[in-house]
Amino acid sequence: MGSFEYAYTLAGGDGVPAVHDFPVAASQTLKAGDLVELSSGHVIKSTGSAASPLGVMAQDSAGADSGARVRVYPILPGQVWRAAASADASNAVLGSRKYDITSAQQVDVADSTNGSILIVKIGRALTEVYVTFTRCALIEIGS
C-alpha cells in the first residue's frame, strides 16, 4: 500500500477515482499513493501538512522537469482513503476534522489543527485508518 490508497465513497460506490494530469514542480520524487498539494500551480509532495491537498499520486515520478505532467487522483468530497496513522487512532475516530500528516505521510493523530483529515474509522490495526478530507485544493467543504 502507498501512503494513501483509495477505499470507497461515502455514497456507496467503490470504483476507482478519476485520474487527471497536472504539472509537477522540478525535481520532485513522488510515489504512487503520496499525498500531494499545489505550490505555485505545480504538484509537490505534501510533507508534514494536509492543509489543502490536491490529491494522491497515481504514478511514480522522479526528477521530472518543471511543468511535466504527472497522474493524480484528485481528492473530492465523499471519497474515503485508507492510510496509516502515526499512533493508535482509536480515540480520534470522528473527532477533529483537521488532522494533519507527518513528514512520513502518516495521519498525525497528535496534530488535530490546521489539517483537513477526518478519521472515519479504524481498519484491521489501530494504526490503519480510513479518512476523508474536509478541504482540498479544488474544493473547500465547510470551514
C-alpha positions as CSV (number, residue, x, y, z in Angstrom):
1,M,0.0,0.0,0.0
2,G,1.2,3.5,-0.7
3,S,0.8,6.2,1.9
4,F,-2.8,6.8,0.8
5,E,-5.0,4.2,-1.1
6,Y,-8.5,4.8,-2.3
7,A,-11.1,2.7,-0.5
8,Y,-14.6,3.8,-1.4
9,T,-17.1,6.7,-1.4
10,L,-19.5,7.6,1.4
11,A,-22.2,7.5,-1.3
12,G,-21.7,3.7,-1.6
13,G,-19.5,3.4,-4.7
14,D,-16.2,1.6,-4.7
15,G,-15.0,2.4,-8.2
16,V,-11.5,3.9,-8.8
17,P,-11.5,7.7,-8.7
18,A,-10.7,9.6,-11.9
19,V,-7.1,10.3,-12.8
20,H,-6.0,13.7,-14.2
21,D,-2.7,15.1,-15.4
22,F,-1.2,18.1,-13.5
23,P,2.1,19.9,-14.0
24,V,4.8,18.9,-11.5
25,A,7.4,21.1,-9.8
26,A,11.0,20.4,-10.7
27,S,13.0,17.6,-9.1
28,Q,10.1,16.0,-7.2
29,T,10.4,12.4,-6.1
30,L,6.9,11.1,-6.0
31,K,5.5,7.6,-5.4
32,A,2.0,6.2,-6.2
33,G,0.0,6.8,-3.0
34,D,1.8,10.0,-2.0
35,L,-0.5,12.9,-0.8
36,V,0.3,15.9,-3.0
37,E,-0.5,19.6,-3.0
38,L,0.0,22.6,-5.2
39,S,2.8,25.1,-4.9
40,S,2.8,27.9,-7.5
41,G,0.5,25.8,-9.7
42,H,2.7,22.8,-9.6
43,V,2.3,19.4,-7.9
44,I,4.6,18.8,-4.9
45,K,4.7,16.1,-2.2
46,S,2.9,17.0,1.0
47,T,5.4,16.9,3.8
48,G,4.0,17.4,7.3
49,S,0.9,19.2,6.2
50,A,-2.5,18.3,4.9
51,A,-3.9,21.8,4.9
52,S,-5.1,21.9,1.3
53,P,-4.1,18.7,-0.6
54,L,-4.7,18.3,-4.3
55,G,-4.8,14.6,-4.5
56,V,-3.0,11.3,-4.3
57,M,-0.3,10.3,-6.8
58,A,-1.5,7.7,-9.3
59,Q,2.1,7.0,-10.6
60,D,5.7,7.2,-9.6
61,S,7.7,10.2,-10.8
62,A,11.3,11.1,-10.1
63,G,13.3,14.2,-11.2
64,A,10.8,15.3,-13.8
65,D,11.3,18.8,-15.4
66,S,9.1,21.6,-14.1
67,G,5.8,21.5,-15.9
68,A,5.9,17.9,-16.9
69,R,2.6,16.2,-16.4
70,V,2.0,13.6,-13.7
71,R,-1.1,11.5,-13.0
72,V,-3.0,12.4,-9.8
73,Y,-6.3,11.2,-8.3
74,P,-7.9,14.5,-7.3
75,I,-9.4,14.5,-3.8
76,L,-13.2,15.1,-4.0
77,P,-15.9,15.2,-1.3
78,G,-17.1,11.9,-0.1
79,Q,-14.1,9.9,-1.0
80,V,-12.6,7.7,1.7
81,W,-8.9,6.8,1.6
82,R,-7.0,4.1,3.6
83,A,-3.8,5.3,5.3
84,A,-1.5,4.7,8.2
85,A,-1.7,6.7,11.4
86,S,1.3,7.8,13.5
87,A,-0.1,6.0,16.6
88,D,-3.2,4.3,17.9
89,A,-6.1,6.3,16.3
90,S,-9.0,4.7,18.1
91,N,-9.7,7.9,20.2
92,A,-9.5,10.1,17.1
93,V,-12.4,8.4,15.1
94,L,-14.9,11.1,14.1
95,G,-13.1,13.6,16.2
96,S,-11.4,16.6,14.7
97,R,-11.9,17.5,11.1
98,K,-8.4,19.0,10.9
99,Y,-5.9,16.2,11.4
100,D,-2.6,16.7,9.6
101,I,0.1,14.3,8.3
102,T,3.6,13.6,9.5
103,S,6.6,14.1,7.2
104,A,6.4,10.3,6.6
105,Q,2.9,10.8,5.2
106,Q,1.1,9.2,8.1
107,V,-2.1,10.7,9.6
108,D,-0.8,12.6,12.6
109,V,-3.1,11.8,15.5
110,A,-1.1,14.2,17.7
111,D,-1.9,17.2,15.4
112,S,-5.6,18.0,15.1
113,T,-5.3,21.6,14.0
114,N,-4.6,23.2,10.6
115,G,-5.0,20.0,8.6
116,S,-8.0,18.7,6.6
117,I,-8.3,15.0,7.6
118,L,-11.3,13.4,9.4
119,I,-10.7,9.8,10.6
120,V,-13.9,7.9,9.6
121,K,-13.0,4.5,11.1
122,I,-10.2,2.2,12.2
123,G,-9.1,-0.7,10.0
124,R,-7.6,-4.1,11.0
125,A,-5.0,-2.4,13.2
126,L,-5.3,0.6,15.5
127,T,-2.9,2.5,13.2
128,E,-4.8,1.6,10.0
129,V,-7.3,4.4,9.3
130,Y,-10.0,5.3,6.8
131,V,-10.1,9.0,6.2
132,T,-11.9,11.7,4.3
133,F,-10.8,15.2,3.5
134,T,-12.7,18.3,4.7
135,R,-10.8,20.7,2.5
136,C,-8.7,20.3,-0.7
137,A,-7.1,22.4,-3.3
138,L,-10.1,22.1,-5.7
139,I,-13.0,22.4,-3.2
140,E,-13.4,23.6,0.4
141,I,-16.0,21.7,2.4
142,G,-17.2,23.7,5.4
143,S,-14.7,25.9,7.3
